[in-house]
Amino acid sequence: MAVSKNSLKGTLCVLAAGMCWGTTGTIQAFAPEGASSLTVGSARVVFSGIVLMLFMLAKRGRGLFAGGWSVRGVLLAAAGLAAYQLTFFTAVRMTGVAVGTMVAIGAAPPVAGICGRLFFGERLSARWYAATALAVAGCVMLVLGGSSGALEVSVLGVFLAFCAALSFALEGVGLRMIERDAYETIAMVSGVSALMALPWLVTGDAAWMLTPRGALCMALLTFLSTVIPYTLFTIGVQNVELGVVYTLGLAEPLTAWFLSTVLLGERLSLIGSAGVAVLFSGILLLALSKKNE
């Protein structure tokens, strides 16, 4: 059975979104000293929300606020977007990059698959289970292979990382509930989320953003790792099942690995390199599915 046009478009958009998100860590690595994770995370949400809202207001005018909006969907997606920033970056600070990333990114596909089943009655195929198992296993190997020394584990940190995965999944649920144009949807969601994240930005030290280097990093984080990928992700969510979307989204750590190797000179261990291959095979298995419609 041929892959539908909408399914193919959604698949390509999610893969591209994951690749854009994968640039975040590399961009942050070039940020000035004093750029805390919480400040960066909240700034990404606030600035991207402003940019998207201004763009859509210029394009749609007052029509952007016309009827037909799912208030529940907008609030759920916006809360998920804002909560992810707080829980993920806090988890990473408490339990380390390796464990925090492994739990947050690795748990997202199965959690999203369950949410898709509960909220929208989506069926999870055998191919999805196999692809998700491969992708999550590869993600775990990639994170473990890139770490050095004993892993630092905090129960609260792991719990917050799982909350980040749940927040990310619920964001997708909210986006699916909104039956509007993808560009209008992400603009409205980002605008509301910006209001939710604003307190963390105004109470943090944002002086680093006033330097040339900080301003450039923030511009790249706003557009390349937030505005563009979340727009692509919204298109994907509206055309592909949630479980599939989040498994394809694991293209993010693959991109992060590639950029860290090429630009930052980081090298993986043998297990980390094997994880790249396993992760890629899982994504490829799902992306080439002929039943993904």
Kinemage of the C-alpha trace (Angstrom):
@kinemage 1
@onewidth
@group {chain A} dominant
@subgroup {mainchain}
@vectorlist {calphas} color= white
{ca met a 1} P 0.000 0.000 0.000
{ca ala a 2} L 1.420 3.376 -1.004
{ca val a 3} L 2.278 5.957 1.591
{ca ser a 4} L -0.219 8.829 1.611
{ca lys a 5} L 0.923 12.309 0.637
{ca asn a 6} L -0.002 13.768 4.037
{ca ser a 7} L 1.789 10.957 5.865
{ca leu a 8} L 4.944 11.484 3.825
{ca lys a 9} L 4.805 15.239 4.431
{ca gly a 10} L 4.312 14.712 8.154
{ca thr a 11} L 7.155 12.195 8.351
{ca leu a 12} L 9.605 14.484 6.565
{ca cys a 13} L 8.556 17.458 8.711
{ca val a 14} L 9.103 15.542 11.972
{ca leu a 15} L 12.511 14.279 10.826
{ca ala a 16} L 13.505 17.834 9.895
{ca ala a 17} L 12.218 19.108 13.253
{ca gly a 18} L 14.321 16.542 15.100
{ca met a 19} L 17.387 17.601 13.130
{ca cys a 20} L 16.778 21.252 14.032
{ca trp a 21} L 16.308 20.407 17.718
{ca gly a 22} L 19.570 18.490 17.544
{ca thr a 23} L 21.441 21.772 17.031
{ca thr a 24} L 20.409 23.084 20.476
{ca gly a 25} L 23.243 21.585 22.481
{ca thr a 26} L 25.914 22.707 20.029
{ca ile a 27} L 24.551 26.261 19.943
{ca gln a 28} L 24.380 26.367 23.746
{ca ala a 29} L 27.998 25.221 23.921
{ca phe a 30} L 29.022 28.491 22.260
{ca ala a 31} L 26.899 30.642 24.594
{ca pro a 32} L 28.716 33.052 26.963
{ca glu a 33} L 29.358 32.134 30.585
{ca gly a 34} L 26.408 32.865 32.829
{ca ala a 35} L 23.846 31.508 30.358
{ca ser a 36} L 21.954 29.214 32.717
{ca ser a 37} L 19.845 26.366 31.354
{ca leu a 38} L 16.612 27.725 32.825
{ca thr a 39} L 17.232 31.183 31.368
{ca val a 40} L 18.029 29.714 27.960
{ca gly a 41} L 14.975 27.472 28.043
{ca ser a 42} L 12.546 30.185 29.069
{ca ala a 43} L 14.073 32.681 26.628
{ca arg a 44} L 13.618 30.226 23.759
{ca val a 45} L 9.914 29.923 24.535
{ca val a 46} L 9.323 33.642 25.109
{ca phe a 47} L 11.198 34.927 22.064
{ca ser a 48} L 9.852 32.260 19.712
{ca gly a 49} L 6.337 32.992 20.959
{ca ile a 50} L 6.783 36.704 20.236
{ca val a 51} L 8.216 36.039 16.769
{ca leu a 52} L 5.496 33.583 15.762
{ca met a 53} L 2.657 35.708 17.118
{ca leu a 54} L 3.913 38.863 15.369
{ca phe a 55} L 4.353 36.978 12.100
{ca met a 56} L 0.878 35.470 12.162
{ca leu a 57} L -0.734 38.729 13.293
{ca ala a 58} L 0.882 40.470 10.323
{ca lys a 59} L -0.382 37.701 8.038
{ca arg a 60} L -3.843 36.995 9.504
{ca gly a 61} L -4.615 40.136 11.495
{ca arg a 62} L -7.517 39.839 13.892
{ca gly a 63} L -8.615 36.715 12.044
{ca leu a 64} L -6.025 34.827 14.095
{ca phe a 65} L -8.277 35.147 17.135
{ca ala a 66} L -11.472 34.189 15.305
{ca gly a 67} L -13.620 31.361 16.653
{ca gly a 68} L -12.865 27.694 16.238
{ca trp a 69} L -10.039 27.414 18.756
{ca ser a 70} L -9.926 24.489 21.166
{ca val a 71} L -9.157 26.246 24.450
{ca arg a 72} L -8.328 22.908 26.070
{ca gly a 73} L -5.954 22.029 23.241
{ca val a 74} L -4.175 25.403 23.312
{ca leu a 75} L -3.725 25.377 27.109
{ca leu a 76} L -2.564 21.752 27.137
{ca ala a 77} L -0.034 22.258 24.335
{ca ala a 78} L 1.216 25.562 25.776
{ca ala a 79} L 1.576 24.101 29.268
{ca gly a 80} L 3.414 21.103 27.849
{ca leu a 81} L 5.820 23.334 25.938
{ca ala a 82} L 6.574 25.521 28.974
{ca ala a 83} L 6.689 22.646 31.478
{ca tyr a 84} L 9.168 20.728 29.343
{ca gln a 85} L 11.710 23.541 29.611
{ca leu a 86} L 11.442 23.718 33.405
{ca thr a 87} L 11.384 19.983 34.133
{ca phe a 88} L 14.014 18.917 31.606
{ca phe a 89} L 16.662 21.502 32.447
{ca thr a 90} L 16.079 21.027 36.183
{ca ala a 91} L 16.352 17.256 35.776
{ca val a 92} L 19.623 17.601 33.889
{ca arg a 93} L 21.010 19.826 36.643
{ca met a 94} L 19.973 17.373 39.378
{ca thr a 95} L 20.819 14.006 37.842
{ca gly a 96} L 23.302 14.844 35.092
{ca val a 97} L 23.100 15.213 31.339
{ca ala a 98} L 23.355 11.490 30.582
{ca val a 99} L 20.565 10.220 32.832
{ca gly a 100} L 18.319 13.263 32.354
{ca thr a 101} L 18.541 13.099 28.576
{ca met a 102} L 18.209 9.321 28.475
{ca val a 103} L 14.974 9.339 30.485
{ca ala a 104} L 13.400 12.456 28.917
{ca ile a 105} L 14.108 11.633 25.273
{ca gly a 106} L 13.915 7.863 25.595
{ca ala a 107} L 10.579 7.847 27.444
{ca ala a 108} L 8.859 10.269 25.051
{ca pro a 109} L 7.975 7.796 22.208
{ca pro a 110} L 6.298 5.138 24.399
{ca val a 111} L 4.508 7.793 26.476
{ca ala a 112} L 3.301 9.500 23.282
{ca gly a 113} L 2.153 6.162 21.870
{ca ile a 114} L 0.104 5.509 25.007
{ca cys a 115} L -1.334 9.051 24.876
{ca gly a 116} L -2.280 8.568 21.231
{ca arg a 117} L -4.077 5.357 22.150
{ca leu a 118} L -5.896 6.857 25.148
{ca phe a 119} L -6.879 10.221 23.639
{ca phe a 120} L -7.414 9.377 19.965
{ca gly a 121} L -7.765 5.582 19.811
{ca glu a 122} L -4.657 5.222 17.637
{ca arg a 123} L -3.504 1.658 17.005
{ca leu a 124} L 0.105 0.771 17.689
{ca ser a 125} L 1.448 -1.600 15.037
{ca ala a 126} L 4.080 -4.294 15.511
{ca arg a 127} L 6.395 -2.169 13.371
{ca trp a 128} L 5.964 0.735 15.819
{ca tyr a 129} L 6.873 -1.463 18.786
{ca ala a 130} L 9.965 -2.797 17.012
{ca ala a 131} L 11.075 0.615 15.745
{ca thr a 132} L 10.484 2.293 19.112
{ca ala a 133} L 12.388 -0.443 20.970
{ca leu a 134} L 15.343 -0.048 18.595
{ca ala a 135} L 15.258 3.759 18.743
{ca val a 136} L 15.019 3.925 22.535
{ca ala a 137} L 17.749 1.287 22.952
{ca gly a 138} L 19.959 3.212 20.564
{ca cys a 139} L 19.282 6.440 22.448
{ca val a 140} L 20.282 4.782 25.752
{ca met a 141} L 23.485 3.406 24.175
{ca leu a 142} L 24.279 6.783 22.636
{ca val a 143} L 23.898 8.638 25.928
{ca leu a 144} L 25.787 6.013 27.947
{ca gly a 145} L 28.514 5.825 25.333
{ca gly a 146} L 29.025 9.557 25.468
{ca ser a 147} L 29.343 9.745 29.244
{ca ser a 148} L 32.459 9.360 31.314
{ca gly a 149} L 32.782 8.116 34.870
{ca ala a 150} L 29.980 6.890 37.098
{ca leu a 151} L 26.483 8.055 36.285
{ca glu a 152} L 24.960 10.435 38.823
{ca val a 153} L 21.406 9.358 39.626
{ca ser a 154} L 18.888 11.413 41.578
{ca val a 155} L 15.429 9.960 42.189
{ca leu a 156} L 13.843 13.407 41.989
{ca gly a 157} L 15.905 14.217 38.905
{ca val a 158} L 14.763 11.030 37.148
{ca phe a 159} L 11.159 11.791 38.105
{ca leu a 160} L 11.465 15.310 36.628
{ca ala a 161} L 13.007 13.880 33.462
{ca phe a 162} L 10.015 11.570 33.098
{ca cys a 163} L 7.742 14.574 33.702
{ca ala a 164} L 9.576 16.284 30.834
{ca ala a 165} L 8.785 13.333 28.566
{ca leu a 166} L 5.140 13.438 29.665
{ca ser a 167} L 5.014 17.217 29.091
{ca phe a 168} L 6.411 16.772 25.591
{ca ala a 169} L 3.849 14.064 24.815
{ca leu a 170} L 0.934 16.115 26.177
{ca glu a 171} L 2.077 19.011 24.026
{ca gly a 172} L 1.504 16.782 21.004
{ca val a 173} L -1.925 15.765 22.335
{ca gly a 174} L -2.893 19.433 22.662
{ca leu a 175} L -1.643 20.252 19.164
{ca arg a 176} L -3.693 17.374 17.750
{ca met a 177} L -6.839 18.745 19.443
{ca ile a 178} L -6.510 22.090 17.646
{ca glu a 179} L -8.159 21.891 14.245
{ca arg a 180} L -6.599 24.997 12.748
{ca asp a 181} L -3.890 25.794 10.232
{ca ala a 182} L -0.517 24.514 11.494
{ca tyr a 183} L 1.053 27.991 11.386
{ca glu a 184} L -1.825 29.553 13.310
{ca thr a 185} L -1.727 26.688 15.783
{ca ile a 186} L 1.942 26.931 16.711
{ca ala a 187} L 1.762 30.727 16.852
{ca met a 188} L -1.128 30.679 19.311
{ca val a 189} L 0.375 27.870 21.405
{ca ser a 190} L 3.801 29.548 21.505
{ca gly a 191} L 2.247 32.890 22.434
{ca val a 192} L 0.360 31.408 25.387
{ca ser a 193} L 3.400 29.342 26.394
{ca ala a 194} L 5.547 32.490 26.303
{ca leu a 195} L 3.298 34.053 28.946
{ca met a 196} L 3.690 30.933 31.095
{ca ala a 197} L 7.508 30.944 30.772
{ca leu a 198} L 7.955 34.693 31.206
{ca pro a 199} L 8.403 34.611 35.040
{ca trp a 200} L 11.500 32.375 34.729
{ca leu a 201} L 13.020 34.743 32.184
{ca val a 202} L 12.445 38.001 34.074
{ca thr a 203} L 13.679 36.564 37.381
{ca gly a 204} L 16.838 35.060 35.864
{ca asp a 205} L 20.112 36.668 34.827
{ca ala a 206} L 19.689 37.531 31.143
{ca ala a 207} L 22.616 39.951 30.873
{ca trp a 208} L 24.543 37.477 28.706
{ca met a 209} L 21.984 37.987 25.911
{ca leu a 210} L 23.061 41.633 25.573
{ca thr a 211} L 26.544 40.650 24.365
{ca pro a 212} L 27.133 40.101 20.606
{ca arg a 213} L 27.902 36.435 21.143
{ca gly a 214} L 24.927 35.959 23.428
{ca ala a 215} L 22.577 37.739 21.024
{ca leu a 216} L 23.754 35.535 18.134
{ca cys a 217} L 23.319 32.361 20.172
{ca met a 218} L 19.856 33.454 21.276
{ca ala a 219} L 18.860 34.261 17.691
{ca leu a 220} L 19.969 30.807 16.541
{ca leu a 221} L 18.228 29.131 19.478
{ca thr a 222} L 15.048 31.077 18.784
{ca phe a 223} L 14.808 30.439 15.055
{ca leu a 224} L 16.858 27.321 14.263
{ca ser a 225} L 16.058 25.269 17.361
{ca thr a 226} L 12.584 26.570 18.263
{ca val a 227} L 10.520 28.484 15.671
{ca ile a 228} L 11.377 26.298 12.670
{ca pro a 229} L 11.277 22.863 14.361
{ca tyr a 230} L 8.098 23.491 16.357
{ca thr a 231} L 6.344 24.655 13.204
{ca leu a 232} L 7.497 21.516 11.380
{ca phe a 233} L 6.563 19.387 14.397
{ca thr a 234} L 3.037 20.831 14.417
{ca ile a 235} L 2.601 19.918 10.751
{ca gly a 236} L 3.830 16.414 11.558
{ca val a 237} L 1.494 15.967 14.532
{ca gln a 238} L -1.485 16.911 12.352
{ca asn a 239} L -0.620 14.288 9.730
{ca val a 240} L 1.045 11.359 11.528
{ca glu a 241} L 0.062 9.271 14.561
{ca leu a 242} L 1.523 10.478 17.866
{ca gly a 243} L 3.522 7.332 18.593
{ca val a 244} L 5.149 7.522 15.172
{ca val a 245} L 5.836 11.258 15.474
{ca tyr a 246} L 7.793 10.927 18.697
{ca thr a 247} L 9.826 7.959 17.515
{ca leu a 248} L 10.803 9.850 14.370
{ca gly a 249} L 11.651 12.811 16.594
{ca leu a 250} L 14.590 10.796 17.935
{ca ala a 251} L 16.477 12.146 14.936
{ca glu a 252} L 17.373 14.869 17.459
{ca pro a 253} L 20.113 12.939 19.331
{ca leu a 254} L 21.487 11.687 16.013
{ca thr a 255} L 21.928 15.266 14.825
{ca ala a 256} L 23.362 16.313 18.180
{ca trp a 257} L 25.913 13.495 17.948
{ca phe a 258} L 26.910 14.480 14.408
{ca leu a 259} L 27.337 18.179 15.226
{ca ser a 260} L 29.214 17.524 18.456
{ca thr a 261} L 31.605 15.282 16.544
{ca val a 262} L 32.171 17.656 13.623
{ca leu a 263} L 32.109 21.043 15.395
{ca leu a 264} L 33.081 20.300 18.988
{ca gly a 265} L 35.537 17.484 18.365
{ca glu a 266} L 33.766 15.075 20.737
{ca arg a 267} L 34.211 11.349 20.142
{ca leu a 268} L 31.993 8.447 21.174
{ca ser a 269} L 33.040 5.148 22.691
{ca leu a 270} L 32.359 1.864 20.893
{ca ile a 271} L 28.994 1.453 22.653
{ca gly a 272} L 28.025 5.007 21.754
{ca ser a 273} L 28.887 4.430 18.103
{ca ala a 274} L 26.838 1.229 18.117
{ca gly a 275} L 23.979 3.214 19.655
{ca val a 276} L 24.029 5.597 16.691
{ca ala a 277} L 23.589 2.659 14.312
{ca val a 278} L 20.786 1.092 16.385
{ca leu a 279} L 18.974 4.421 16.783
{ca phe a 280} L 19.227 5.161 13.072
{ca ser a 281} L 17.911 1.695 12.180
{ca gly a 282} L 14.864 2.221 14.395
{ca ile a 283} L 14.036 5.573 12.823
{ca leu a 284} L 14.629 4.197 9.334
{ca leu a 285} L 12.361 1.227 10.016
{ca leu a 286} L 9.512 3.530 10.961
{ca ala a 287} L 10.167 6.193 8.320
{ca leu a 288} L 10.036 3.614 5.532
{ca ser a 289} L 6.854 1.999 6.792
{ca lys a 290} L 4.315 1.510 4.013
{ca lys a 291} L 1.442 1.338 6.448
{ca asn a 292} L 2.094 4.688 8.086
{ca glu a 293} L -0.911 6.672 6.867
